[in-house]
Amino acid sequence: MELISPSELAREKVQSVQEYSLLAGRSIANLFRKPRYVADTLQQMDSIGVGSLPIVVLTGFFTGAVVALNTAASLNKFGALSLIGQLVSVGMVRELGPVLTGLMVAGRNASGMASELGSMVVTEQIDAMRALGTDPLKKLVTPRVISTVVMLFFLVIIADLLGLLGGNMVAGWFLGLDSHAYWSSAWQTLVFQDVFMGLVKPPIFGFIIATIGCYYGMSARGGTQGVGKATTEAMVVSSILIIAVDFFVTRLLIVLMGYR
Amino acid sequence: MGDAVVFDDVVMQFDREVVLNGISFRLPRGETRAIFGVAGSGKSTILKLALGLMKPDGGHIHVLGQDVTLMKEEDLFELRRKVGMVFQESALFDSLTVHDNVAFRLMEEGSGTEEEIEERVREALSFVELEHTMSMFPSELSGGMRRRVAIARAIITHPEVLFYDSPTGGLDPVTSTTIVELIVKQRDVYKTSALLVSHRLQDAFTMAKNHFDRKANRMAPLPPGERSEVPLSFLILREGKVIFDGDAAELVRSRDEYIREYIA
């Protein structure tokens, strides 16, 4: 394995950040420039949004169910089992819904984008597109970014609802809690900060997923091995960024809006 | 009218390796130039530089009178609409049908109704004798068929310049001859300026010795003593420099040891 000097490594990393920033910036700027590829965007929305529904539904449902299961024993000690609805509700809406949905969608779609665009790069299809007078960033990247930002918003809402359903199933079937009591406590405990925080995060995570996936795809080099590497890196980097950005966004929103 | 393509002292480096070291040549309008060299001599790089897909480290490149080395990517898209390129491995869009691949530029530009576009696609595919493949995907085609579809895609808008990057690379001799015949047909019927990159000298000599017979609708040898209507010249690269620039007769008469060994 060839050793690389620290200065060379630092230069490469800085260059990567610069190239990523340019790609991310242009993906947004292209919204205000023609041509706009509406049909491609709708197609991506179907692929990213509708295509991710099964995993989002399952993730949301079982996450809500497991939160209810895990907290039941502790709550029962204090005779506060009726608060299960509140715990599942706040946990899903503020954190678990956005983050876990983001991670699932990152695993499915960041890697998918990286492999699709990477395959196009190594087979010269991107060069062919440029040679035919079409901007690949406008045709391929911007539709994916817009689609992921928009669809993740709705996917998180669906995940939150399924999480509450999962919690309700556990509360009702295993803990004997009345459904009306569960839903009342789940609904009443939510304040504006919870919902706002839970819905601000999805567009940010969607932007991260799509731009990282597209960046690694468009930067792929070295044939099938390079595409494989790009696919893995896209998934890993987008997942880590989601978790890290979640911390900073949560902190910022708490500072700006106060804690509940 | 000026030249179709002008390379002026172009330098190109990848990492620490100098691939092109002060390359200069011209492609006059209506002519064909064949560029040869061993693998890694920078032949494909020349075409990508001419299209503005890469920027050189030195020198200037003029295509249809415009300096592509100074142009931004957004401005290059307009120029590229006048240039057709056939890539080394065809570079067809594998998620689109043959029809959509060939019609790609027309659909992007919004040139005409669906019926008009289909008509032009049929015309381009009939030129390469692949009309029957319109609804097929590239993965269902053979290597030679994919190359012919790539030619159809490049010529559908009747570009002013054509770039061929190893159009017969990886193909068997019979299919290679079919591809060369199409290139000769395009050259003689439409008189398009062309840069052809190849490692197969026999393809260029075939182009120099044959013409497209429109009555017989096939390639035929030129009568003895006659030259092709469209001049064909050769460029040979070695270690980043042009070591030969002339026509077929001059190439055969060359006394340079490397060239004699190359054409042997």
Interface residues (C-beta under 8 A of the other chain):
Chain A: P35 M120 T123 E124 Q125 D127 A128 M129 R130 A131 L132 G133 T134 D135
Chain B: K48 L51 L53 E73 E74 L76 F77 E78 R80 R81 V83 M85 F87 Q88 E89 A91 L92 F93 D94 F104 R105 E108 E109 R153
